[in-house]
Amino acid sequence: MPREFSTFSFCVHAMMTHKEKTMSQHLSDNAPAPQKIGVREFRGNLTAYLRQVRQGSTILVTSHDEVVAELRPPTPSYRPRRQPGALRGRIRMSEDFDETPPDILESMERDL
């Protein structure tokens, strides 16, 4: 990856080998076409473009008419929300849970 792209600290999906038609497969038919911008334009207005991405836009960053990166909002988390009490009655502690085993006690009482 060219050095100028490696310094960005936000999530950029590198697209070094993909053609633009491959990118269109990732987008739904109802979504607006992604905005294409050059590297220099992107670097010059970074904050504005990140604001657009945060609002749901997809931006293709190009270098010499080749797509080198795609910026889009992150996908929603796939983890279900935690349900407090969902494991109630399923977890059991052994009777000797809070007792220290004798060999551990012995090793702690020995001189070093």
N, C-alpha and C positions, 0 to 999 in steps of 0.2 A: 504494500500500500504506500502511496507517495507520502512523504514526510508531512506535507501540509495537512493531511487528513488525520494523522495519528495523534495530534495534540488536542482534539476535541474530547471533552470529558462527559459528553452525553451519549445516549444510546443511538448509534447510527448503524444501520444494517448495510454492510458493504455489498455492493453489487458490481464487482469488477468484471465478471464474466457474463452476466445476464444481459440480454437484449431488451429493448423497451417493450416488445410484444409479450415477453415473459412477465414483465411487471404488470401488464394489464390483466393477466389471469388472476392476480391476487386481489384485484379490486372488484367489487360487485358492480352489476350493471347500473344500479341506481346512484352510485357514488359519482361525484364530479371527477373529471379527468385530473390526474395529479399535475401540479404546477411544476414546470421545468425551469431551473435556474442554473446559471454558471457558478463555478467555484468562487470567482472573484465577487460576484454579486452576493452570494451567500455569506461570504466572510465579511463583506461590508455592512450587511444588514442582519447579522446573526440574531439579534434579539427579536426583531420583527418577525422573522421566519419561525423562530421557536414559539413565539406567541401564536402564530397561525397553526402550527402543529398541535399545540396544547388545545386549541379550539376545534380540532378534528380534521384539519387539512392534511393531505399527503403531499410531500415535496420531493421531487427527483433532482438531485444535484448532478450536474453534468460537467465533464471536462473533455474538450474537443469533440463535442456532440456524442459522447459516450456516457451512459448513466454510470456513475461511480458510487452513489449512495442514495438510499431512500430514507426519508424521515417521515415517521408517522407516529400517532399516539400509541403508547403501549397497549397491548391487549389486556382486557380485564382479567383479574385474577381468577384462576380456575378452581381455587380452593374454596370449598363451601365454608360458610360462616360457622364458627364454633358454637355448639349448642351446649350451654352449661347444664350439667346434670345428665348428659346423654349416656354416660357410663355408670350411672348410679346402680349399685347392686351387682355389677359385673367384676369389680375389682375387690379382691380380698387380700388382707395382710395376714401373714403367718403369726401365730401366737407369740413367737420369740422375736418379732421384728425389732423391738427396742432393746433387746439384750445383746451385749457385746460378747462374742464368742470367747471362751476361756483362753485359747491360744493367742488371741490378740491382746487380751488383758495381761497375760504372762509376758509377752514381748514388750509391752509398754512399761512394765515394772522392773525389767532387767536393767542392769547397768550397761552402759555402752562401752 
